[in-house]
Amino acid sequence: KQVEKIMFLGWRRDMADLITQLDGYVAKGSELWLLNPVPVEERNELLRDEGHKSELKLKNLLVYNVVGNPLIRRDLSRIVSADNDGEKVSLDEFDSILILADSVSIENGATVMSCDSRSL
């Protein structure tokens, strides 16, 4: 297996399960970048299911948090990790980019159709 750089655009309620599953498929040292409008502190709480789950125990993935809106070109053109290192990347550096249904908007009353249209 080769080291990969992957980006998830958007946020899903089951993000911790997705990340854990992906960790089993990628090579050690692979990177997962999460770009969405959810603040980092809130993400960490959501990944722990508000205290009902333990911290993610990843063996292969390094996770980088980016706060931004994937619909705004400026946010896509300056991808900077919100974590302590502040590492910068550009879209062309990623091996895979996955667009996730925006469950945050759905929970706030948006329809699935409107969320899909914002993803395209």
N, C-alpha and C positions, 0 to 999 in steps of 0.2 A: 504494500500500500504506500501511496505517496501522501505527503502532508498536503492538506487542502486549506483554502481560505473560502469560507462560506458566509453569506449574509442572509439574514431573515429580515424582511421588511414587514412591519406590522407587529401586532401582539395578539396572542391567543390565550384563552383561559388555561389550556393544557400545555403551556410553553415548557414547564419543567419536564413533562413526560417526553415532549419532542426532543429536547436537548439531551436528556438521558439516553433516549433511543439512538440519536445521532452519534453520541459518544461511543457507542458500541461498534459503529461502522467505519469510523475514520481512523487514520494513523495518528500516533502520538505526536503532539505538537501542532495539530491542525487548529485553525482558528475559526471561531463562530462570532460574527459581528451582529449585534441586535440593534437595528435602527427603528425607532418608534418614538411617539411623543410621551410615553410613560416615564416619569422621573425615575432615576436609578434606585433611590431608596424604596420607592413604591414597587419597582420590579422585584427587588430582592425579597420584599415581603410577599408579593404574589407568587414568586417561585417557591417560597416555603409554605404556600397555601395558608397564609396568615397564621403561621405557627403550627399547622396541622402536619407539616412534613419537615424533615430535616434538611440541612443544607445539601445542595447538589454535590455528589461525590464523583467528580469526573476524572477519568484516567487518561483520556486522550485529547480532549478539547480545552482550548484556552478561550474564555468568553470575554468579549469586549462590548461594552455598552455605549451606544451613541444615542443621544437624545435629539430628535428632530422629526420632521414630518416628511415621509417618503414621497409625498405629492408635490413638495416644493423643490424646484431645481437647485436652488442655493444650498439646501440641506444635503442633497445628493452630491453636489460638487465639492463640498468641504466636509468630509467624513472624519471626525476627530473623536477618539475614544473619550468618554466622560470619566473613565477610570483614572487612577492616579498617574498613569504614564503619559496620557494625552497623545498617543500614537495617531498618526494620520495615514489614511489610505485613499485610493481613488477606486471608482467602480470597476475599472478595467483590471484591477489586481485580483478580483474574485473569480474563483473557479465556478461557483454556483451562487445564484441569487434566487431566493424563494420569496414570493409575495404571499403573505398570510392574510386570511380574512380578518378584518379588524373587529375583534370581539368587544373591544372597549366601546366603539361606536354603537354596536348592536345593543349592548347593555344599556346605553344611554338613549335608546329609542330609534336608532336608524334601522332601515330595512336591509336585508341581505343584498337586495338588488342595488341599493344605493352604495353600499360598501364595495360591491364588485365593480361598479362603474368608476369608483375612485381609484381602484387598483389598476385599471387598464389605462 
